[in-house]
C-alpha cells in the first residue's frame, strides 16, 4: 500500500536515491567539507559572517573544501537582493568558496549543484517518496484551523502542542482517502511518521558544546510543504548527504533541531556530519544580555561596519577572537602573523555567548589601519571612498601625492596619536588639506584676543614664514615673535598678569585659520604639507 501511495503522490518522480548518489561523486576519503548555507531573507548578519569565517578557516586549514549553498526554500521571506548582499559581503571579508552557485557568467562552480535549494525540488521529492514507500512518512491534510484546535486541546490537557501520535489523524490514511481528497483539491504536506515516545531522550555530541542529553524528536514534522518545497530540516539532510558535508558549523539557535537532524540521517542509514554550534553574539541592553537582532540593531548587519569604514582585517580579528579564547594571547606572541594563519580548533571555540564589544572592534580596526603603510592606507581608503564618499574619492584621485603626504603626518612618531580608527575618519583628517572642502567648513571661534594684536601677529608670522626650518629653529623664531607681542611662554609667567595671553592662544589662532579645527596633526608638519602659498593665503585676514 505504501508504494502505491508513493506512486500516486509522485508519479512524475522516476529516479531513486541511488541514481542521485551515483550522480554526485563521493568526496575523497578523509577530506574535510564544510558549508555556509544562508537564507536570503534580508541583511547579512554578523553572526553569519562569524560562522562562515570559522567554517572556511576550519576547512581550508586542513586542505578541505568549503562551499556556499543558498537555502531559499522559505519563499515567503525571500528577498531578491539578499543573495547579492550575501555574496558581496563575504567577498569583502576574503571568505573564499571552492564551490558556489554564482560563478563567472552566473554559472555554478562545483560538481554537487545546483547549489540553490529552490532548483533541487525533484531531488527532495525523490527522497520523500522513498520514505513514503517505506511507511516512514505520509501525506497530511490537516488544515491550519484543525492544527490550532489540536494545540488548544493539548494545552488544556498539558500536552506538548504538536502534531504527533493520536493527534496526527492522517498517519494511517488509505490510498482511497488520499485519492478522494486529491479529487477535491485539498492541499497536503508530507509529514514524518515518527515512532519516538515524547519522553525519549537522546545523547548527542557537539564539537563545541560537548556531550548533550536532549529530548529526542517525537513530532511528525513537515518534510515537504504543500507546494512540494522542502522544509529546512529535510533539505538540509538531503543536501548535506549528497554534497558530502563532513562538518556542519552553524549558530546555536539551531541546537534544538539537532535531535531531529540526527534522526533523519538514521532513517536513511546515512552517515551524519559532525555538528559544531557556535555561540550567539549578544548585546547588552539596559543591563541585560540579549541576542543581537537584525531588526533592532543596525550593527547586526555586517554592512553597517563596511559602510561606516571599519577595517575588515580588524573585524576579522575580532570574530576569530570570539571563536577562540586563546587567540588573543597567541596573537600577542606572534604579532607578525596574519589573522588567517591562526588555527581554528572547533573544540576550543567559546561555549558561551560573546557580547558585541564595539570599543574592542574600534580598537582592533584602528590597530589594523595603523599597521598599513601610508600608500596602502591611501589606496584602501580611496577604494572605500569610491563607494561611500564620492567627493573625497575625487579629491584623493586628483591629489594623490599631496594626500599621501597629509596622511603620513605623525603616523610613525613614537607617540603616534592614531587618529584614524576607521576609514570614514579619513574625511575629517583630510578635509582641511583640500581647498575645496576647507571652504565648506565653518571656522571655530578664535581665542579672545583683540583683532589688532591678531593682525600684527599674523603679519609678522607671514613675513618670517620659512617651512624649510627645523622644528627647533621654528620654535625659537616663534618665541621671539610671541615675546615681542607680550605673550607668556609659560603658565607661570602668565599668572604674573603682565601678558596679553599665552603662546597656546597664538598657536590656536594658526590652527583654526589653517585648518578650521582646534584639533589637528602636528601644526608645523601640516603647514609643510600644505605649502607656503596655501599657508599664506589662509593666514591673510
Buried (B, 14 or more C-beta within 10 A) or exposed (E): EBEEBBBBBBEEBEBEBEEBEEEBEEBEEEBBBBBBBBBBBBBBBBBBBBBBBBBBBBBBBEEBBBBBBBBBBBEEEBEEEBBEBBBEBBEBBEBEBBBBBBEEEEEBBBEBBBBBBBBBBBBBBBBBBBBBBBBBBBBBBBEEEEBEEBBEEBEEEEBEBBBBBEBBEBBEBEBEEBEEBBEEEEEBBBBBBBEBEBEEEBEBEBBBBEEBEBBBBBBBBBBBBEEBBBBBBBBBBBBBBBBBBBBBBBBBEBBEBBBBBBBBBEBBEBEBBBBBBBBBBBBEEEEEEBBBEBEEBEBBBBBBBBBBBBBBBBBBBBBBBBBBEEBEEEBEEEEEEEBBEBEBEBEBBBBEBBEBBEEBBBBBBBBBBBEBEBEEBBBBBBEBBBEBBEBBBBBBEEBBEBBBBBBBBBBEEEEEEBBBBBBBBBBBBBBBBBEEBBEEEEEBEBBEBEEEBBEBBBEBBEEEBEBEBEEEEBEEBBEEBBBEBEBBBEEEBBEEEEBBBBBBBBBBBBBBBBBBBEEBBEBBBBBBBBEBEBBBEBBEE
